[in-house]
Amino acid sequence: MNLKMKENSIFALLLRAQWWVSGAIALLIGIVAWALMPRQHAVYGIFTGMPFMIVCIMVLWRKRGEPSAARVAEIMQAARAMSWKDFSVEIERALLRDGFEVTRIDQPQADFSIISGGRKALVSCKRWKAASNGIEPLRDLHNAVEAGGADYSFYITAGEFTPNAMQFAVDHKMRLVHGAGLAKLLREMTIAKSKG
């Protein structure tokens, strides 16, 4: 029995949409049911909107803890301005906070080895200031994972990835951490405000 949701089903699409879309559909269904059904049965009609309300709650639950767009921009700007030493300290602190056992390895291909739940991963973040990341550093990290017996890898950057690099990461099951993902990882980072 296959219980996997189809990628383009209405509920799959709503799970990728903003929370209020599902909430509005649930509310609309409830209002229509209340208006069209006899009063003694209207409450049953309202329950037809419940699947959409559940999706709304699921989307809200997934979004919890995500930084706002302004906070993402603030963290990205601060990360790009940091020295390697300060950035690596922030990454290590964030990984420890998120429950990983962290070891600095300082190899050309990877900077940290992390363990969680008995699974080992390599983390590369030395090129965090690169505006665009191509396949080469990802290939180097992937080779280090295979040679070092790690289960998976993280590549962390304050920049973006070329389409080829994104495809390489998908093909090799690499986790790319950038943009909002990096801001979420560094969510507790203190940013000094400049006096103006």
ABEGO torsion letter per residue (X at the ends): XBABBBAABAAAAAAABBAAAAAAAAAAAAAAAAAABBAAAAAAAAAAAAAAAAAAAAAAAAABGBBBAAAAAAAAAAAAABBAAAAAAAAAAAAAAAGBBBBBAGBAABABBBBBGGBBBBBBAAAAABABBBAAAAAAAAAAAAAAGBABBBBBBABBBBAAAAAAAAAAGBBBBBEAAAAAAAAABBBBBBBX
